[in-house]
Amino acid sequence: MFCHFLVALLVLNVANTARLPKIVCKVYNSSGDVYIGGIFSLHKDGPGDENCGELGPVSALQLTEAMAFAVKTINDDDTVLPNITLGFMIHDDCSRAEYALWGSLALAMGAEPTVEGKYCIVPGPRIRDRTEIAMGVLGTEETSSCEVVVSTAGLFKTPHVTYGATGSELFEEHQNPYFFATISPDTYRAEGIVDVLAHFRWEYVALIYSSDQSILDIEREVYDEASERSELCKLVRTEVSRDPTDTELNDLVQTLRDNPSAHVVVLLTESADTTRAVISAVRSAQPPLIRTWLAGDSFGNQIKPNTFPQGTLFIEYFKPKLVRFEEHFRSLALNGSNANPWYDEFCQGTDICQTSSEDGFSEFNPMLAPVMDAVFSLAHSLDKTFRDFCNTSFTECLVENHIRETFVDQLSNISFQGTRGEFNFENSYVPGRFTVWNVQNINGVVKLVDVGVWDFGLGEERLHINENLIQWNVDHDMTPKSECREACGPGFVVEKDQVKSCCWGCRECRMGDIVSGTKCVQCAQNEWPNKDYSVCDKLIGKTVTLDEPIIAVLVAMIGIALLLCGLTTCGMIRHRQHALIKASSRELSAVNIVGILLSLVAIVPFLSSPSAVVCGLGESLYVLSFTMMYAPLLLKVNRIYRIFESSTKTVRRPRFTGSTAQLTIVALLVITQVVVIIVSALVSPGTWITTIELYPTQAENEPRTLEIFCNIGSGFLASMSYNLTLLLVCCFYAYKARNVPGNFNEARFYAACVYTTLVPIVAALPMYITADKAIISAFSIGLVPVINGYVTLIFVYLSKLFAVVRGYQEQPNNNTADQNRVGRNALQSQFIMGGKGKVHPSTSETMGAGSSQMEDAKEQT
């Protein structure tokens, strides 16, 4: 602050003696109740110490009109500064820092410039009323002049809002509290450029920059940012003057030839002439140098897109289309401007103002939106200051000593809807937001196409580029590479060159490895590398689906078996009084059919997505259904054996062969299975409800897959061991009953049924044990009950129903001499069908010697 005071004191001592070119006294003003000032570079720096040069580009005139239009917009808005007219005063600094300083002093002191002969006295002797002193100043455009202007801001407590100065020294820590910027500093543009390089993995890059001070600031920021980032390997820097000589251009071309792997060139220039000279030299080199250019635009709309080769990328400040301002400027081009003192100087006798006001021209001037937002920020801050802190009249409040400090505080915290969206200062400036443009040839017309955005407000994901929209150089169909190493694809690790640390080759990792830095790291068994081999992703477990052919066959077999089961049930119920059905023990048959039905239903949970409920339900139903199938068969074949065995010794009926006893035994056997299930669940709580991970054998170069299936635990094995015991006992009695007279074939049907059941069990067991796929496990588990159901239904029940349907009837028993030859204890029961022939009878129809024992046997069966 003390330094600022000394600068201001020196200025005040010489202010009245400052003799500037007469043209500097031109002021574009509009009267009002409260004023803001503006300093713009409408003329270029001229030769000599006290001269203004030629006119600047028409974009400079547009900036002055942008300020005037923004003030008019505020005055037309009743919600901002109601009943208060905002006025402005605009000065031309002729692109000179000292002229900008005098203009700033004139605005801050209220000293109106005065013409004396061929000179302009700034600040002039005439002092305006305090109400006419600028409350804030817009400017300047250049960093060098802005530094000088801002150094005096604290003395007059007048905030300066720059719309174009971006040098990082202006934004350093402990900066002047009266300095604000509606444009982001060079630091952000440097970060944006380096982010684009990193996005495309351009790590070996050439950097060409001009010697302009503003460009040197940006170049330093780019270099510092690149040095801190690991993504950039090598940066070849080449400086050229503002007006490069042939020698400089030849040296530049030779530098690019000496670095052939630097296919990408970052270009930082301020002058359009410098840009044209550099591009032309590289494009005309022999042999040709094909390069991809990345330009950090500092030359506004002074250069046409066709100056650059196809594929060039620009990173520019975000420039919204200002539709209303464009209409305003076009109206001036048609009708002229009586207020702007420089308008005729720019536009009279030429069509430049008309050609520069085509639709969309505001999108090519990077400072239009910052100028308008600077006016809006000052106006909204004044409005809030007057509303919240002025208890007296407006004019009295305006001259109070504290009002300027209050105004600056309000400006620091202001927020409003600006030209670029929600606007507010962060550390006295706005965060960086840039548009990424691409030079494209569309139907023979060279255009700039918006392909991305860099927005600091988006955090880590601040750069978004749609690569599908980019049109690269005609010699590149894909994104060009700029590196001195082999491009390592996914799954490859870098093997650095011992000589050049920035260059390396690639080594492929093993299947199932990810790349972690320069190492291959193996993923866990239940993980697999993602597409770029950077992270081990958890494998998503696959389950059994019905679209698998083998499962579809199993489901079809289940469906047919259920149909046969339903057909058998209906037949057994309908013909339940038929002698042949009664002879097969209807009660045990009913239990057996229910067991078959339950076994088919128990397969369904194994064909769905496994969970604790699904697995527990499926496995418990599975083992219980087998008990309900084997227990009745065991009792049936046991009863046959016992009846025929006892008939050779006694005429008394064996014990526990009645229906009630048989059902009781079946119930006990089933209850025993239930007890086994409950006890195993209590002893090992997870045995029925856990799942298992299966890893199918990988084909060569195929990723590992994970499949989930219900785990067959100790509880399931214990229950199936119990069922296997029943089955083996059943086989034992079937074997013992092998000597039953051939005329009594029901036992043999049971034996065939039991023996056949062992076949799928023996086949499915190794299939399940060795299965590494869920569908194989499901098929092997489902195969056993399906085949068992088919065999039991066909051999035991459907054959009987066929006989019943075909009309077989019981033939009366005749005690002829031929029959007595069978033996004293022989039993016989014959069925005939319409007198056409005989069939083998059931063992249950004649079981004893004599009619009384036959009746008893009938009753038992």
PyMOL commands that set and color helices and strands:
alter all, ss='L'
color gray80, all
select helices_A, chain A and resi 2-17+22-25+58-75+97-109+130-132+143-150+153-156+168-171+186-199+213-228+246-258+272-283+305-307+323-335+343-347+352-355+361-364+368-389+394-398+403-412+456-461+467-469+549-574+579-582+586-607+612-647+659-683+714-739+746-770+774-805+817-820+851-860
alter helices_A, ss='H'
color red, helices_A
select strands_A, chain A and resi 19-21+27-30+34-40+43-45+52-55+86-92+114-116+119-121+134-138+160-162+179-181+204-210+234-240+264-268+292-296+313-317+415-418+421-424+433-442+445-455+463-465+492-496+504-508+513-516+519-522+527-529+536-538+691-694+707-710+809-810+831-832+838-839
alter strands_A, ss='S'
color yellow, strands_A
deselect
rebuild
show_as cartoon
